[in-house]
Amino acid sequence: MESLYLLVPLSVFIVVLAVWVFFGAADSGQFDDLDGPGMRILLDDDEPVEKGPRNDLA
């Protein structure tokens, strides 16, 4: 029973800290564009390099 005097405030503190971190991340814009970076990787098609005639003189 005495451990509850420590565990309840500690758990409340951890929940408040987690909520504060979440809203801090949301305010800084970290959750604005979740699909953009993933789609940028999938749709990143580099143009193939055209191979011209080789000019080996050696």
mmCIF file of the N, C-alpha and C atoms, coordinates in Angstrom:
data_MODEL
# 
_entry.id   MODEL 
# 
loop_
_atom_site.group_PDB 
_atom_site.id 
_atom_site.type_symbol 
_atom_site.label_atom_id 
_atom_site.label_alt_id 
_atom_site.label_comp_id 
_atom_site.label_asym_id 
_atom_site.label_entity_id 
_atom_site.label_seq_id 
_atom_site.pdbx_PDB_ins_code 
_atom_site.Cartn_x 
_atom_site.Cartn_y 
_atom_site.Cartn_z 
_atom_site.occupancy 
_atom_site.B_iso_or_equiv 
_atom_site.pdbx_formal_charge 
_atom_site.auth_seq_id 
_atom_site.auth_comp_id 
_atom_site.auth_asym_id 
_atom_site.auth_atom_id 
_atom_site.pdbx_PDB_model_num 
ATOM 1   N N  . MET A 1 1  ? 0.819  -1.195 0.000   1.00 0.00 ? 1  MET A N  1 
ATOM 2   C CA . MET A 1 1  ? 0.000  0.000  0.000   1.00 0.00 ? 1  MET A CA 1 
ATOM 3   C C  . MET A 1 1  ? 0.863  1.259  0.000   1.00 0.00 ? 1  MET A C  1 
ATOM 4   N N  . GLU A 1 2  ? 2.001  1.174  0.654   1.00 0.00 ? 2  GLU A N  1 
ATOM 5   C CA . GLU A 1 2  ? 2.867  2.348  0.714   1.00 0.00 ? 2  GLU A CA 1 
ATOM 6   C C  . GLU A 1 2  ? 3.516  2.642  -0.636  1.00 0.00 ? 2  GLU A C  1 
ATOM 7   N N  . SER A 1 3  ? 3.630  1.618  -1.465  1.00 0.00 ? 3  SER A N  1 
ATOM 8   C CA . SER A 1 3  ? 4.236  1.840  -2.777  1.00 0.00 ? 3  SER A CA 1 
ATOM 9   C C  . SER A 1 3  ? 3.328  2.677  -3.679  1.00 0.00 ? 3  SER A C  1 
ATOM 10  N N  . LEU A 1 4  ? 2.027  2.686  -3.402  1.00 0.00 ? 4  LEU A N  1 
ATOM 11  C CA . LEU A 1 4  ? 1.111  3.497  -4.199  1.00 0.00 ? 4  LEU A CA 1 
ATOM 12  C C  . LEU A 1 4  ? 1.386  4.989  -4.040  1.00 0.00 ? 4  LEU A C  1 
ATOM 13  N N  . TYR A 1 5  ? 1.905  5.388  -2.890  1.00 0.00 ? 5  TYR A N  1 
ATOM 14  C CA . TYR A 1 5  ? 2.234  6.795  -2.668  1.00 0.00 ? 5  TYR A CA 1 
ATOM 15  C C  . TYR A 1 5  ? 3.359  7.254  -3.601  1.00 0.00 ? 5  TYR A C  1 
ATOM 16  N N  . LEU A 1 6  ? 4.154  6.321  -4.062  1.00 0.00 ? 6  LEU A N  1 
ATOM 17  C CA . LEU A 1 6  ? 5.213  6.632  -5.014  1.00 0.00 ? 6  LEU A CA 1 
ATOM 18  C C  . LEU A 1 6  ? 4.761  6.383  -6.453  1.00 0.00 ? 6  LEU A C  1 
ATOM 19  N N  . LEU A 1 7  ? 4.068  5.280  -6.679  1.00 0.00 ? 7  LEU A N  1 
ATOM 20  C CA . LEU A 1 7  ? 3.745  4.873  -8.044  1.00 0.00 ? 7  LEU A CA 1 
ATOM 21  C C  . LEU A 1 7  ? 2.663  5.736  -8.704  1.00 0.00 ? 7  LEU A C  1 
ATOM 22  N N  . VAL A 1 8  ? 1.673  6.166  -7.958  1.00 0.00 ? 8  VAL A N  1 
ATOM 23  C CA . VAL A 1 8  ? 0.598  6.971  -8.545  1.00 0.00 ? 8  VAL A CA 1 
ATOM 24  C C  . VAL A 1 8  ? 1.123  8.335  -9.010  1.00 0.00 ? 8  VAL A C  1 
ATOM 25  N N  . PRO A 1 9  ? 1.840  9.091  -8.178  1.00 0.00 ? 9  PRO A N  1 
ATOM 26  C CA . PRO A 1 9  ? 2.377  10.360 -8.701  1.00 0.00 ? 9  PRO A CA 1 
ATOM 27  C C  . PRO A 1 9  ? 3.392  10.165 -9.827  1.00 0.00 ? 9  PRO A C  1 
ATOM 28  N N  . LEU A 1 10 ? 4.174  9.101  -9.752  1.00 0.00 ? 10 LEU A N  1 
ATOM 29  C CA . LEU A 1 10 ? 5.137  8.825  -10.806 1.00 0.00 ? 10 LEU A CA 1 
ATOM 30  C C  . LEU A 1 10 ? 4.435  8.523  -12.126 1.00 0.00 ? 10 LEU A C  1 
ATOM 31  N N  . SER A 1 11 ? 3.380  7.739  -12.092 1.00 0.00 ? 11 SER A N  1 
ATOM 32  C CA . SER A 1 11 ? 2.651  7.425  -13.325 1.00 0.00 ? 11 SER A CA 1 
ATOM 33  C C  . SER A 1 11 ? 1.921  8.651  -13.867 1.00 0.00 ? 11 SER A C  1 
ATOM 34  N N  . VAL A 1 12 ? 1.389  9.479  -12.998 1.00 0.00 ? 12 VAL A N  1 
ATOM 35  C CA . VAL A 1 12 ? 0.741  10.713 -13.449 1.00 0.00 ? 12 VAL A CA 1 
ATOM 36  C C  . VAL A 1 12 ? 1.775  11.628 -14.103 1.00 0.00 ? 12 VAL A C  1 
ATOM 37  N N  . PHE A 1 13 ? 2.960  11.710 -13.511 1.00 0.00 ? 13 PHE A N  1 
ATOM 38  C CA . PHE A 1 13 ? 4.028  12.521 -14.088 1.00 0.00 ? 13 PHE A CA 1 
ATOM 39  C C  . PHE A 1 13 ? 4.432  12.004 -15.466 1.00 0.00 ? 13 PHE A C  1 
ATOM 40  N N  . ILE A 1 14 ? 4.533  10.696 -15.630 1.00 0.00 ? 14 ILE A N  1 
ATOM 41  C CA . ILE A 1 14 ? 4.916  10.110 -16.916 1.00 0.00 ? 14 ILE A CA 1 
ATOM 42  C C  . ILE A 1 14 ? 3.845  10.377 -17.971 1.00 0.00 ? 14 ILE A C  1 
ATOM 43  N N  . VAL A 1 15 ? 2.580  10.282 -17.602 1.00 0.00 ? 15 VAL A N  1 
ATOM 44  C CA . VAL A 1 15 ? 1.491  10.559 -18.550 1.00 0.00 ? 15 VAL A CA 1 
ATOM 45  C C  . VAL A 1 15 ? 1.502  12.030 -18.954 1.00 0.00 ? 15 VAL A C  1 
ATOM 46  N N  . VAL A 1 16 ? 1.683  12.918 -17.997 1.00 0.00 ? 16 VAL A N  1 
ATOM 47  C CA . VAL A 1 16 ? 1.730  14.352 -18.307 1.00 0.00 ? 16 VAL A CA 1 
ATOM 48  C C  . VAL A 1 16 ? 2.923  14.656 -19.205 1.00 0.00 ? 16 VAL A C  1 
ATOM 49  N N  . LEU A 1 17 ? 4.057  14.027 -18.941 1.00 0.00 ? 17 LEU A N  1 
ATOM 50  C CA . LEU A 1 17 ? 5.240  14.218 -19.773 1.00 0.00 ? 17 LEU A CA 1 
ATOM 51  C C  . LEU A 1 17 ? 5.002  13.717 -21.199 1.00 0.00 ? 17 LEU A C  1 
ATOM 52  N N  . ALA A 1 18 ? 4.360  12.565 -21.344 1.00 0.00 ? 18 ALA A N  1 
ATOM 53  C CA . ALA A 1 18 ? 4.077  12.015 -22.673 1.00 0.00 ? 18 ALA A CA 1 
ATOM 54  C C  . ALA A 1 18 ? 3.113  12.917 -23.444 1.00 0.00 ? 18 ALA A C  1 
ATOM 55  N N  . VAL A 1 19 ? 2.100  13.437 -22.782 1.00 0.00 ? 19 VAL A N  1 
ATOM 56  C CA . VAL A 1 19 ? 1.147  14.339 -23.439 1.00 0.00 ? 19 VAL A CA 1 
ATOM 57  C C  . VAL A 1 19 ? 1.848  15.631 -23.848 1.00 0.00 ? 19 VAL A C  1 
ATOM 58  N N  . TRP A 1 20 ? 2.719  16.144 -22.991 1.00 0.00 ? 20 TRP A N  1 
ATOM 59  C CA . TRP A 1 20 ? 3.463  17.369 -23.299 1.00 0.00 ? 20 TRP A CA 1 
ATOM 60  C C  . TRP A 1 20 ? 4.378  17.168 -24.506 1.00 0.00 ? 20 TRP A C  1 
ATOM 61  N N  . VAL A 1 21 ? 5.061  16.033 -24.568 1.00 0.00 ? 21 VAL A N  1 
ATOM 62  C CA . VAL A 1 21 ? 5.941  15.739 -25.704 1.00 0.00 ? 21 VAL A CA 1 
ATOM 63  C C  . VAL A 1 21 ? 5.121  15.587 -26.983 1.00 0.00 ? 21 VAL A C  1 
ATOM 64  N N  . PHE A 1 22 ? 3.978  14.927 -26.910 1.00 0.00 ? 22 PHE A N  1 
ATOM 65  C CA . PHE A 1 22 ? 3.131  14.752 -28.088 1.00 0.00 ? 22 PHE A CA 1 
ATOM 66  C C  . PHE A 1 22 ? 2.645  16.089 -28.624 1.00 0.00 ? 22 PHE A C  1 
ATOM 67  N N  . PHE A 1 23 ? 2.121  16.942 -27.758 1.00 0.00 ? 23 PHE A N  1 
ATOM 68  C CA . PHE A 1 23 ? 1.625  18.232 -28.229 1.00 0.00 ? 23 PHE A CA 1 
ATOM 69  C C  . PHE A 1 23 ? 2.760  19.143 -28.679 1.00 0.00 ? 23 PHE A C  1 
ATOM 70  N N  . GLY A 1 24 ? 3.925  19.006 -28.079 1.00 0.00 ? 24 GLY A N  1 
ATOM 71  C CA . GLY A 1 24 ? 5.081  19.766 -28.553 1.00 0.00 ? 24 GLY A CA 1 
ATOM 72  C C  . GLY A 1 24 ? 5.477  19.358 -29.957 1.00 0.00 ? 24 GLY A C  1 
ATOM 73  N N  . ALA A 1 25 ? 5.436  18.062 -30.232 1.00 0.00 ? 25 ALA A N  1 
ATOM 74  C CA . ALA A 1 25 ? 5.753  17.578 -31.576 1.00 0.00 ? 25 ALA A CA 1 
ATOM 75  C C  . ALA A 1 25 ? 4.678  17.999 -32.568 1.00 0.00 ? 25 ALA A C  1 
ATOM 76  N N  . ALA A 1 26 ? 3.429  17.984 -32.151 1.00 0.00 ? 26 ALA A N  1 
ATOM 77  C CA . ALA A 1 26 ? 2.344  18.388 -33.047 1.00 0.00 ? 26 ALA A CA 1 
ATOM 78  C C  . ALA A 1 26 ? 2.425  19.878 -33.359 1.00 0.00 ? 26 ALA A C  1 
ATOM 79  N N  . ASP A 1 27 ? 2.797  20.697 -32.381 1.00 0.00 ? 27 ASP A N  1 
ATOM 80  C CA . ASP A 1 27 ? 2.909  22.135 -32.616 1.00 0.00 ? 27 ASP A CA 1 
ATOM 81  C C  . ASP A 1 27 ? 4.082  22.483 -33.519 1.00 0.00 ? 27 ASP A C  1 
ATOM 82  N N  . SER A 1 28 ? 5.137  21.679 -33.480 1.00 0.00 ? 28 SER A N  1 
ATOM 83  C CA . SER A 1 28 ? 6.303  21.986 -34.313 1.00 0.00 ? 28 SER A CA 1 
ATOM 84  C C  . SER A 1 28 ? 6.131  21.493 -35.743 1.00 0.00 ? 28 SER A C  1 
ATOM 85  N N  . GLY A 1 29 ? 5.032  20.803 -36.039 1.00 0.00 ? 29 GLY A N  1 
ATOM 86  C CA . GLY A 1 29 ? 4.738  20.406 -37.410 1.00 0.00 ? 29 GLY A CA 1 
ATOM 87  C C  . GLY A 1 29 ? 5.295  19.057 -37.811 1.00 0.00 ? 29 GLY A C  1 
ATOM 88  N N  . GLN A 1 30 ? 5.636  18.218 -36.860 1.00 0.00 ? 30 GLN A N  1 
ATOM 89  C CA . GLN A 1 30 ? 6.210  16.924 -37.210 1.00 0.00 ? 30 GLN A CA 1 
ATOM 90  C C  . GLN A 1 30 ? 5.186  15.959 -37.782 1.00 0.00 ? 30 GLN A C  1 
ATOM 91  N N  . PHE A 1 31 ? 3.907  16.216 -37.573 1.00 0.00 ? 31 PHE A N  1 
ATOM 92  C CA . PHE A 1 31 ? 2.872  15.313 -38.066 1.00 0.00 ? 31 PHE A CA 1 
ATOM 93  C C  . PHE A 1 31 ? 2.117  15.917 -39.244 1.00 0.00 ? 31 PHE A C  1 
ATOM 94  N N  . ASP A 1 32 ? 2.641  16.957 -39.862 1.00 0.00 ? 32 ASP A N  1 
ATOM 95  C CA . ASP A 1 32 ? 1.923  17.625 -40.946 1.00 0.00 ? 32 ASP A CA 1 
ATOM 96  C C  . ASP A 1 32 ? 1.867  16.780 -42.210 1.00 0.00 ? 32 ASP A C  1 
ATOM 97  N N  . ASP A 1 33 ? 2.977  16.223 -42.620 1.00 0.00 ? 33 ASP A N  1 
ATOM 98  C CA . ASP A 1 33 ? 3.029  15.474 -43.878 1.00 0.00 ? 33 ASP A CA 1 
ATOM 99  C C  . ASP A 1 33 ? 3.629  14.101 -43.607 1.00 0.00 ? 33 ASP A C  1 
ATOM 100 N N  . LEU A 1 34 ? 2.773  13.125 -43.335 1.00 0.00 ? 34 LEU A N  1 
ATOM 101 C CA . LEU A 1 34 ? 3.259  11.786 -43.026 1.00 0.00 ? 34 LEU A CA 1 
ATOM 102 C C  . LEU A 1 34 ? 3.482  10.951 -44.281 1.00 0.00 ? 34 LEU A C  1 
ATOM 103 N N  . ASP A 1 35 ? 2.781  11.270 -45.364 1.00 0.00 ? 35 ASP A N  1 
ATOM 104 C CA . ASP A 1 35 ? 2.880  10.465 -46.581 1.00 0.00 ? 35 ASP A CA 1 
ATOM 105 C C  . ASP A 1 35 ? 3.950  10.964 -47.543 1.00 0.00 ? 35 ASP A C  1 
ATOM 106 N N  . GLY A 1 36 ? 4.329  12.207 -47.443 1.00 0.00 ? 36 GLY A N  1 
ATOM 107 C CA . GLY A 1 36 ? 5.257  12.802 -48.398 1.00 0.00 ? 36 GLY A CA 1 
ATOM 108 C C  . GLY A 1 36 ? 6.607  12.111 -48.491 1.00 0.00 ? 36 GLY A C  1 
ATOM 109 N N  . PRO A 1 37 ? 7.331  11.925 -47.385 1.00 0.00 ? 37 PRO A N  1 
ATOM 110 C CA . PRO A 1 37 ? 8.650  11.291 -47.498 1.00 0.00 ? 37 PRO A CA 1 
ATOM 111 C C  . PRO A 1 37 ? 8.590  9.863  -48.017 1.00 0.00 ? 37 PRO A C  1 
ATOM 112 N N  . GLY A 1 38 ? 7.590  9.107  -47.631 1.00 0.00 ? 38 GLY A N  1 
ATOM 113 C CA . GLY A 1 38 ? 7.475  7.736  -48.119 1.00 0.00 ? 38 GLY A CA 1 
ATOM 114 C C  . GLY A 1 38 ? 7.175  7.672  -49.602 1.00 0.00 ? 38 GLY A C  1 
ATOM 115 N N  . MET A 1 39 ? 6.285  8.539  -50.058 1.00 0.00 ? 39 MET A N  1 
ATOM 116 C CA . MET A 1 39 ? 5.962  8.556  -51.484 1.00 0.00 ? 39 MET A CA 1 
ATOM 117 C C  . MET A 1 39 ? 7.122  9.118  -52.300 1.00 0.00 ? 39 MET A C  1 
ATOM 118 N N  . ARG A 1 40 ? 7.898  10.026 -51.722 1.00 0.00 ? 40 ARG A N  1 
ATOM 119 C CA . ARG A 1 40 ? 9.043  10.581 -52.432 1.00 0.00 ? 40 ARG A CA 1 
ATOM 120 C C  . ARG A 1 40 ? 10.079 9.499  -52.708 1.00 0.00 ? 40 ARG A C  1 
ATOM 121 N N  . ILE A 1 41 ? 10.236 8.567  -51.781 1.00 0.00 ? 41 ILE A N  1 
ATOM 122 C CA . ILE A 1 41 ? 11.177 7.467  -51.988 1.00 0.00 ? 41 ILE A CA 1 
ATOM 123 C C  . ILE A 1 41 ? 10.647 6.524  -53.067 1.00 0.00 ? 41 ILE A C  1 
ATOM 124 N N  . LEU A 1 42 ? 9.355  6.222  -53.018 1.00 0.00 ? 42 LEU A N  1 
ATOM 125 C CA . LEU A 1 42 ? 8.786  5.283  -53.980 1.00 0.00 ? 42 LEU A CA 1 
ATOM 126 C C  . LEU A 1 42 ? 8.729  5.852  -55.391 1.00 0.00 ? 42 LEU A C  1 
ATOM 127 N N  . LEU A 1 43 ? 8.504  7.135  -55.504 1.00 0.00 ? 43 LEU A N  1 
ATOM 128 C CA . LEU A 1 43 ? 8.323  7.741  -56.817 1.00 0.00 ? 43 LEU A CA 1 
ATOM 129 C C  . LEU A 1 43 ? 9.590  8.415  -57.334 1.00 0.00 ? 43 LEU A C  1 
ATOM 130 N N  . ASP A 1 44 ? 10.715 8.156  -56.717 1.00 0.00 ? 44 ASP A N  1 
ATOM 131 C CA . ASP A 1 44 ? 11.978 8.767  -57.124 1.00 0.00 ? 44 ASP A CA 1 
ATOM 132 C C  . ASP A 1 44 ? 12.587 7.963  -58.264 1.00 0.00 ? 44 ASP A C  1 
ATOM 133 N N  . ASP A 1 45 ? 12.141 8.254  -59.468 1.00 0.00 ? 45 ASP A N  1 
ATOM 134 C CA . ASP A 1 45 ? 12.652 7.559  -60.644 1.00 0.00 ? 45 ASP A CA 1 
ATOM 135 C C  . ASP A 1 45 ? 13.712 8.424  -61.301 1.00 0.00 ? 45 ASP A C  1 
ATOM 136 N N  . ASP A 1 46 ? 14.937 8.014  -61.184 1.00 0.00 ? 46 ASP A N  1 
ATOM 137 C CA . ASP A 1 46 ? 16.018 8.730  -61.840 1.00 0.00 ? 46 ASP A CA 1 
ATOM 138 C C  . ASP A 1 46 ? 15.987 8.418  -63.327 1.00 0.00 ? 46 ASP A C  1 
ATOM 139 N N  . GLU A 1 47 ? 16.304 9.406  -64.104 1.00 0.00 ? 47 GLU A N  1 
ATOM 140 C CA . GLU A 1 47 ? 16.373 9.206  -65.546 1.00 0.00 ? 47 GLU A CA 1 
ATOM 141 C C  . GLU A 1 47 ? 17.576 8.323  -65.859 1.00 0.00 ? 47 GLU A C  1 
ATOM 142 N N  . PRO A 1 48 ? 17.401 7.319  -66.710 1.00 0.00 ? 48 PRO A N  1 
ATOM 143 C CA . PRO A 1 48 ? 18.542 6.451  -67.035 1.00 0.00 ? 48 PRO A CA 1 
ATOM 144 C C  . PRO A 1 48 ? 19.599 7.229  -67.810 1.00 0.00 ? 48 PRO A C  1 
ATOM 145 N N  . VAL A 1 49 ? 20.830 6.918  -67.519 1.00 0.00 ? 49 VAL A N  1 
ATOM 146 C CA . VAL A 1 49 ? 21.940 7.580  -68.194 1.00 0.00 ? 49 VAL A CA 1 
ATOM 147 C C  . VAL A 1 49 ? 22.101 6.957  -69.574 1.00 0.00 ? 49 VAL A C  1 
ATOM 148 N N  . GLU A 1 50 ? 22.070 7.801  -70.591 1.00 0.00 ? 50 GLU A N  1 
ATOM 149 C CA . GLU A 1 50 ? 22.216 7.293  -71.955 1.00 0.00 ? 50 GLU A CA 1 
ATOM 150 C C  . GLU A 1 50 ? 23.684 7.007  -72.220 1.00 0.00 ? 50 GLU A C  1 
ATOM 151 N N  . LYS A 1 51 ? 23.939 5.819  -72.694 1.00 0.00 ? 51 LYS A N  1 
ATOM 152 C CA . LYS A 1 51 ? 25.311 5.437  -72.992 1.00 0.00 ? 51 LYS A CA 1 
ATOM 153 C C  . LYS A 1 51 ? 25.620 5.792  -74.439 1.00 0.00 ? 51 LYS A C  1 
ATOM 154 N N  . GLY A 1 52 ? 26.575 6.664  -74.593 1.00 0.00 ? 52 GLY A N  1 
ATOM 155 C CA . GLY A 1 52 ? 26.996 7.062  -75.930 1.00 0.00 ? 52 GLY A CA 1 
ATOM 156 C C  . GLY A 1 52 ? 28.172 6.197  -76.369 1.00 0.00 ? 52 GLY A C  1 
ATOM 157 N N  . PRO A 1 53 ? 28.686 6.471  -77.517 1.00 0.00 ? 53 PRO A N  1 
ATOM 158 C CA . PRO A 1 53 ? 29.843 5.692  -77.986 1.00 0.00 ? 53 PRO A CA 1 
ATOM 159 C C  . PRO A 1 53 ? 31.062 5.976  -77.115 1.00 0.00 ? 53 PRO A C  1 
ATOM 160 N N  . ARG A 1 54 ? 31.757 4.922  -76.773 1.00 0.00 ? 54 ARG A N  1 
ATOM 161 C CA . ARG A 1 54 ? 32.957 5.076  -75.958 1.00 0.00 ? 54 ARG A CA 1 
ATOM 162 C C  . ARG A 1 54 ? 34.111 5.499  -76.845 1.00 0.00 ? 54 ARG A C  1 
ATOM 163 N N  . ASN A 1 55 ? 34.937 6.314  -76.315 1.00 0.00 ? 55 ASN A N  1 
ATOM 164 C CA . ASN A 1 55 ? 36.050 6.841  -77.077 1.00 0.00 ? 55 ASN A CA 1 
ATOM 165 C C  . ASN A 1 55 ? 37.342 6.399  -76.400 1.00 0.00 ? 55 ASN A C  1 
ATOM 166 N N  . ASP A 1 56 ? 37.712 5.136  -76.591 1.00 0.00 ? 56 ASP A N  1 
ATOM 167 C CA . ASP A 1 56 ? 38.926 4.599  -75.976 1.00 0.00 ? 56 ASP A CA 1 
ATOM 168 C C  . ASP A 1 56 ? 40.090 4.766  -76.942 1.00 0.00 ? 56 ASP A C  1 
ATOM 169 N N  . LEU A 1 57 ? 40.973 5.635  -76.589 1.00 0.00 ? 57 LEU A N  1 
ATOM 170 C CA . LEU A 1 57 ? 42.142 5.854  -77.438 1.00 0.00 ? 57 LEU A CA 1 
ATOM 171 C C  . LEU A 1 57 ? 43.350 5.069  -76.950 1.00 0.00 ? 57 LEU A C  1 
ATOM 172 N N  . ALA A 1 58 ? 43.332 4.624  -75.731 1.00 0.00 ? 58 ALA A N  1 
ATOM 173 C CA . ALA A 1 58 ? 44.506 3.942  -75.175 1.00 0.00 ? 58 ALA A CA 1 
ATOM 174 C C  . ALA A 1 58 ? 44.564 2.488  -75.495 1.00 0.00 ? 58 ALA A C  1 
# 
